């Protein structure tokens, strides 16, 4: 019975750690944003540079994933079980503090794949902590899938796989997109509220600057045009049904709201999403301008969306020669839309057709450039690639480890057979 309980706890912990680590690894920027939220909640915002928090994101996801694999295969049982116990002993009181104080609404344990409230996270961690205590008390009861002499293969392969996955998703876009702006999603439908649903109430605070002085304003006391917009934040003051998309708006620097115009456009609309132009990557400027020229030639709308001020926009245009118009959108919303700064989004009647990071922008050669988007592959939602991505993961990670386990078991069985045979021969002499 003890062996059964220990291995059930081991299975629970391994599944949670692998899932938690993987969904963080495929969205390293999202994990970095969540780390920033934690630091802000602890009044430590700005203490660490972005490169450090991004590195923490990659390391955290990799450690969680690898510990989950080690637990699953019973690799270095004592070290793994103690490591998991230490992590849960730290995270459980932390999530209790989050549940009581509620400085952030979501702990980010499973990225955007599974969203839990802070209390749900705390109770989940209580269960995991108890499971961690069990496996740490009797680590030898966990049966191995890979012999001790071949464990190094699974260790190195798991570490390389998850690190390579994080790097690739950082270079391009998350392998799986769980956010409400994923390819194929309709933004207008995401804004809809079911009939009879309780309405939440929000309060928006605007941060503006004048003569080097920054001040916060509400909607009721919004100042005149002599103030420069810096940032805004929206806080829920009363809970209710919150649609997946609740903070998407596009406003010109002149103050005109063109959200409906963009979402109702029956043709294609290109959105160059740059949450913060001050930190935007400018290495692919030629391709961005080529896409803009293509859009202008075929009559497609092209807007730049940013949360930066007019000075940053002016600097970007001077530096890049950009001729497209920029509009204002909440910075958090822009970071949610696409994990790239800048990134390119293609819409049609409010539906997300394609998304590209600045490292994978479409290259429109002379042949493609002469054709409208209706005749190009990029002008259509790609055939569902979720199954193909899952197949690739099975092919490149699950299958090799499964084959390793089978080969290792066969090798161990054959070694035991040889030992018995030798022992029998020795006894006969």
C-alpha positions in Angstrom: 0.0 0.0 0.0 2.9 2.4 0.8 4.4 1.8 -2.6 1.1 2.5 -4.3 0.6 5.8 -2.4 4.1 7.0 -3.0 3.9 6.3 -6.7 0.5 7.9 -7.0 1.9 11.0 -5.3 5.0 10.8 -7.6 2.7 10.7 -10.7 0.6 13.7 -9.5 3.7 15.8 -8.9 5.4 14.8 -12.2 2.3 15.7 -14.2 1.8 19.1 -12.5 5.5 20.0 -12.8 5.8 18.9 -16.4 2.7 20.8 -17.4 3.5 23.9 -15.4 7.1 24.0 -16.7 6.1 23.4 -20.3 3.4 26.0 -20.6 5.8 28.6 -19.1 8.6 27.5 -21.4 6.6 28.0 -24.6 5.8 31.5 -23.5 8.9 32.9 -21.8 7.9 36.5 -22.3 4.5 35.8 -20.6 6.3 34.2 -17.7 8.6 37.3 -17.5 5.6 39.6 -17.3 4.2 37.5 -14.5 7.6 37.7 -12.6 7.4 41.5 -13.1 3.9 41.4 -11.6 5.2 39.6 -8.5 8.1 42.0 -8.1 5.7 44.9 -8.4 3.4 43.3 -5.8 6.4 43.1 -3.5 7.4 46.7 -4.2 10.5 45.6 -6.0 9.6 46.7 -9.5 12.5 48.0 -11.5 15.0 46.4 -9.2 16.1 43.8 -11.7 16.8 44.6 -15.4 14.7 42.9 -18.1 17.4 40.5 -19.1 17.6 39.1 -15.6 13.9 38.6 -15.3 13.8 37.0 -18.7 16.6 34.7 -17.7 14.7 33.9 -14.5 11.7 33.0 -16.7 13.6 30.5 -18.8 15.4 29.0 -15.8 12.2 28.7 -13.7 10.3 26.9 -16.5 13.3 24.6 -17.3 13.8 23.6 -13.7 10.1 22.8 -13.2 9.9 20.8 -16.4 13.1 18.8 -15.6 12.1 18.1 -12.1 8.7 16.8 -13.4 10.5 14.5 -15.8 13.0 13.4 -13.1 10.1 12.6 -10.8 8.3 10.7 -13.5 11.3 8.5 -14.3 12.5 8.4 -10.7 15.9 9.9 -11.6 18.1 10.8 -8.7 15.3 10.1 -6.4 16.6 11.6 -3.2 17.8 14.9 -4.8 14.6 15.2 -6.9 12.1 14.6 -4.1 13.9 17.0 -1.7 14.1 19.7 -4.4 10.4 19.3 -5.1 9.6 19.5 -1.3 11.7 22.7 -0.9 9.9 24.3 -3.9 6.5 23.4 -2.5 7.5 24.5 1.0 8.4 28.0 -0.4 5.5 28.3 -2.8 2.7 27.3 -0.5 3.1 30.1 2.1 3.7 32.5 -0.9 0.4 31.6 -2.5 -1.3 31.9 0.9 -0.1 35.5 1.0 -1.3 36.0 -2.5 -4.7 34.7 -1.6 -5.1 36.9 1.5 -3.6 40.1 0.1 -4.6 39.5 -3.5 -2.0 41.8 -5.2 -2.4 39.9 -8.5 -5.5 38.0 -9.7 -3.6 35.0 -11.2 -0.5 33.3 -9.9 0.5 32.2 -13.4 1.2 28.7 -12.4 0.1 27.3 -15.7 0.6 30.4 -17.8 -2.5 31.2 -19.9 -3.4 27.6 -20.4 -5.2 27.1 -17.0 -6.1 30.2 -15.0 -6.7 29.6 -11.3 -7.7 32.1 -8.6 -5.3 32.7 -5.8 -7.3 30.6 -3.3 -7.5 27.7 -5.9 -3.8 27.9 -6.3 -3.2 27.8 -2.5 -5.4 24.7 -2.0 -3.7 23.1 -5.0 -0.3 23.7 -3.4 -1.5 22.2 -0.1 -2.3 18.9 -2.0 1.1 19.1 -3.8 2.9 19.8 -0.6 1.4 16.7 1.1 2.4 14.7 -1.9 5.9 16.1 -1.8 6.2 15.1 1.8 5.2 11.6 1.1 7.7 11.1 -1.8 10.5 12.8 0.1 9.9 10.5 3.1 10.0 7.3 1.0 11.9 8.1 -2.2 13.2 4.5 -2.6 9.6 3.3 -3.1 9.4 5.0 -6.5 10.2 2.4 -9.1 12.5 3.4 -11.9 11.7 3.5 -15.6 15.4 4.0 -16.5 18.3 2.4 -14.8 20.7 4.5 -12.8 23.5 4.0 -15.3 21.4 5.4 -18.2 19.7 8.3 -16.3 22.2 10.8 -17.7 20.7 10.4 -21.2 17.2 11.4 -19.9 18.6 14.2 -17.8 20.6 15.9 -20.6 17.9 15.3 -23.3 15.2 16.8 -21.1 17.3 19.9 -20.3 18.3 20.5 -23.9 14.8 20.0 -25.2 13.1 22.4 -22.8 15.8 25.1 -23.2 15.7 24.8 -27.0 11.9 25.1 -26.8 12.1 28.3 -24.8 14.7 29.8 -27.0 12.7 29.0 -30.2 9.5 30.4 -28.7 11.4 33.5 -27.6 12.8 34.0 -31.1 9.5 33.3 -32.9 6.1 33.1 -31.0 4.7 30.7 -28.4 4.3 27.2 -29.7 0.7 27.2 -28.4 -1.3 30.4 -28.0 -3.8 30.2 -25.1 -4.7 33.9 -25.2 -7.9 35.4 -26.5 -6.1 36.9 -29.5 -4.9 33.6 -30.9 -5.1 32.9 -34.7 -8.7 32.2 -35.6 -10.2 34.1 -32.7 -12.7 36.9 -33.4 -12.0 39.9 -31.2 -15.6 41.2 -31.4 -17.0 37.8 -30.3 -14.4 37.8 -27.4 -15.9 41.1 -26.2 -19.5 39.8 -26.0 -21.2 39.5 -22.7 -24.0 36.8 -22.3 -27.5 38.2 -21.7 -28.2 38.5 -18.0 -24.6 38.2 -16.9 -23.6 40.4 -14.0 -21.6 43.4 -15.2 -18.2 44.1 -13.7 -17.2 47.7 -13.0 -13.8 49.1 -13.9 -11.9 52.2 -13.1 -9.3 53.5 -15.5 -6.4 55.7 -14.4 -4.5 57.8 -16.9 -0.9 58.8 -16.3 0.0 62.0 -18.1 3.0 64.3 -18.1 3.5 68.1 -18.3 6.7 70.0 -17.9 8.4 66.9 -16.6 5.8 66.4 -13.9 3.7 63.2 -14.0 0.2 63.0 -12.5 -2.7 60.5 -12.4 -6.1 61.4 -13.7 -9.5 59.7 -13.9 -12.0 59.9 -16.7 -14.0 62.6 -14.8 -11.0 64.9 -14.4 -9.1 64.2 -17.6 -7.0 67.3 -18.4 -6.6 69.4 -21.5 -4.3 68.6 -24.5 -1.3 70.3 -23.0 -0.7 67.1 -21.0 1.1 64.2 -22.8 -0.2 60.7 -22.4 2.3 58.3 -20.7 0.4 55.2 -19.7 -2.9 53.9 -18.4 -4.1 51.1 -16.1 -7.5 49.6 -15.6 -8.6 48.1 -12.3 -11.8 46.1 -11.6 -13.7 47.7 -8.8 -16.6 45.3 -8.8 -16.5 41.7 -10.0 -18.8 40.3 -12.6 -18.6 38.4 -15.9 -15.4 39.5 -17.6 -15.3 38.6 -21.4 -12.0 37.2 -22.7 -11.4 40.5 -24.5 -12.3 43.4 -22.3 -9.7 46.0 -22.7 -9.1 46.2 -26.5 -9.4 49.7 -28.0 -7.6 51.7 -30.6 -7.5 55.5 -30.3 -5.7 58.0 -32.5 -3.4 60.5 -30.9 -6.1 63.0 -31.8 -8.5 61.3 -29.5 -10.7 59.5 -32.0 -11.7 55.9 -31.2 -11.4 53.8 -34.3 -11.9 50.4 -32.7 -15.1 49.6 -34.5 -13.7 50.9 -37.7 -10.8 48.5 -37.6 -12.8 45.5 -36.3 -15.6 45.9 -38.9 -13.3 46.4 -41.9 -14.5 43.9 -44.5 -11.0 43.9 -46.0 -7.7 43.0 -44.4 -6.1 45.2 -41.7 -2.4 45.0 -40.7 -1.5 45.9 -37.2 2.1 46.5 -36.2 2.0 45.9 -32.5 4.8 47.6 -30.5 3.9 47.9 -26.8 6.9 50.1 -26.1 8.6 51.7 -29.1 11.5 52.7 -26.9 12.5 49.0 -26.6 11.2 47.8 -30.0 13.6 45.7 -32.1 14.5 47.6 -35.3 16.5 44.9 -37.0 13.8 44.1 -39.6 12.8 47.6 -40.6 13.0 46.9 -44.3 10.5 44.0 -44.1 8.1 46.1 -42.1 8.2 48.9 -44.6 7.8 46.4 -47.5 4.6 45.0 -45.9 3.4 48.6 -45.5 4.1 49.4 -49.1 2.3 46.1 -50.1 -0.7 47.1 -48.0 -0.9 50.6 -49.4 -0.6 49.2 -53.0 -3.5 46.8 -52.5 -5.7 49.2 -50.4 -5.3 47.4 -47.0 -5.3 49.5 -43.8 -2.1 49.5 -41.8 -1.8 50.9 -38.3 0.9 50.9 -35.7 -0.4 50.2 -32.2 1.7 51.3 -29.2 1.3 52.6 -25.6 4.3 54.9 -26.1 3.9 58.7 -26.2 4.1 60.9 -29.3 7.8 61.7 -28.8 8.7 58.0 -29.0 6.5 57.6 -32.1 8.1 60.6 -33.8 11.6 59.1 -33.0 10.6 55.7 -34.4 9.3 57.3 -37.6 12.4 59.5 -38.0 14.7 56.4 -37.4 12.8 54.0 -39.6 11.2 56.2 -42.2 7.8 54.8 -41.2 4.9 56.4 -43.0 2.0 54.5 -41.4 -0.1 56.1 -38.7 0.3 55.1 -35.0 -2.6 54.7 -32.5 -2.8 54.2 -28.8 -3.7 50.9 -27.2 -3.1 49.8 -23.6 0.4 48.3 -23.2 -0.8 45.2 -21.3 -3.3 44.5 -24.1 -0.6 44.8 -26.7 1.7 42.4 -24.8 -1.2 40.0 -24.6 -2.0 40.2 -28.4 1.4 39.1 -29.5 4.6 38.2 -27.7 6.9 40.3 -29.8 8.0 43.9 -29.8 7.2 44.7 -32.6 5.0 42.0 -34.0 2.6 42.0 -36.9 -1.0 40.9 -36.8 -3.4 40.4 -39.8 -7.1 40.9 -39.2 -10.2 40.6 -41.4 -13.5 41.6 -39.9 -12.1 41.4 -36.5 -10.8 37.8 -36.9 -7.1 37.1 -36.4 -5.8 35.6 -39.6 -2.1 35.5 -39.0 0.5 36.6 -36.4 4.3 37.1 -37.0 7.1 38.1 -34.7 9.7 40.6 -35.9 11.9 37.6 -36.6 9.5 35.9 -38.9 7.8 38.6 -40.9 6.4 37.6 -44.3 8.7 38.3 -47.2 6.7 39.5 -50.2 8.8 39.0 -53.3 7.9 40.4 -56.7 5.5 37.5 -57.5 3.7 37.5 -54.2 3.7 41.3 -54.0 1.6 41.5 -57.1 -1.1 39.3 -55.8 -3.9 40.3 -53.3 -4.0 38.5 -49.9 -7.0 36.5 -51.0 -4.7 34.6 -53.4 -1.8 34.2 -51.0 -1.4 31.5 -48.3 -0.8 34.2 -45.6 -4.2 35.7 -46.3 -6.0 32.7 -44.9 -6.1 31.1 -41.5 -3.7 28.3 -41.5 -5.0 24.8 -41.3 -5.2 23.7 -37.7 -1.6 23.1 -36.7 -2.3 22.1 -33.1 -2.3 18.4 -33.9 0.9 18.7 -35.9 2.6 20.6 -33.1 1.5 17.9 -30.6 2.8 15.2 -33.1 6.2 17.0 -33.2 6.5 17.0 -29.4 5.6 13.3 -29.3 8.1 12.6 -32.1 11.0 14.7 -30.7 10.6 14.2 -27.0 8.1 11.6 -25.8 9.0 8.9 -28.3 12.8 9.1 -27.7 12.3 8.8 -23.9 9.9 6.0 -24.4 12.3 4.1 -26.6 15.0 4.8 -24.1 12.9 3.3 -21.3 12.0 0.2 -23.3 15.6 -0.3 -24.5 16.9 0.2 -20.9 14.4 -2.4 -19.5 15.4 -4.9 -22.2 19.0 -4.3 -21.5 18.5 -4.7 -17.7 16.4 -7.9 -18.3 19.1 -9.4 -20.5 21.8 -8.5 -18.0 19.9 -10.3 -15.2 19.5 -13.3 -17.5 23.2 -13.4 -18.2 24.0 -13.1 -14.5 21.7 -16.0 -13.6 23.2 -18.1 -16.4 26.7 -17.4 -15.1 25.8 -18.1 -11.6 24.2 -21.4 -12.6 27.4 -22.3 -14.5 29.6 -21.4 -11.6 27.5 -23.5 -9.2 27.7 -26.5 -11.6 31.5 -26.4 -11.5 
